[in-house]
Amino acid sequence: MMALNVNDVIEGLDTQRRRGVEERAAELIAEEMTLRELRKARRLTQVSLARELGIGQEGISRMEQRSDLLLSTLRKSVEAMGGRLSLVARFPDRPPVELSGIADPE
């Protein structure tokens, strides 16, 4: 029995199915990413993101190392990368709830 290579299996799929697999893989990867990993996945440098936010590169470096960012700072960073920040509360007895009015711009 020959071992299967996941890349060979994916390449053997039709275009639509392959696109679906790739999109879902990207979603799963995005579920667990540090701010630094997110910036790199968006193919941005600290310098380019700093320029977009109007701060110095060292500010981006410090921000990426913090674990206690203000939501407003995180929202601005995500928006500068072309995204939208949302907060989701997860409970064991109900579906996830997206919180409104917390991470929204003033």
LINPEGI-V99458 format. One record per backbone hydrogen bond with DSSP energy under -1.0 kcal/mol. CO is the residue of the C=O (numbers start at 1). NH is the residue of the N-H. If there is no record, write none. Layout:
# LINPEGI-V99458
co & nh
CO & NH
CO & NH
This chain:
# LINPEGI-V99458
co & nh
5 & 9
6 & 10
7 & 11
8 & 12
10 & 13
14 & 18
15 & 19
16 & 20
17 & 21
18 & 22
19 & 23
20 & 24
21 & 25
22 & 26
23 & 27
24 & 28
25 & 29
26 & 30
27 & 31
29 & 32
34 & 38
35 & 39
36 & 40
37 & 41
38 & 42
39 & 44
40 & 43
45 & 49
46 & 50
47 & 51
48 & 52
49 & 53
50 & 54
50 & 55
56 & 59
56 & 60
57 & 61
58 & 62
59 & 63
60 & 64
70 & 74
71 & 75
72 & 76
73 & 77
74 & 78
75 & 79
76 & 80
77 & 81
78 & 83
79 & 82
87 & 99
89 & 97
97 & 89
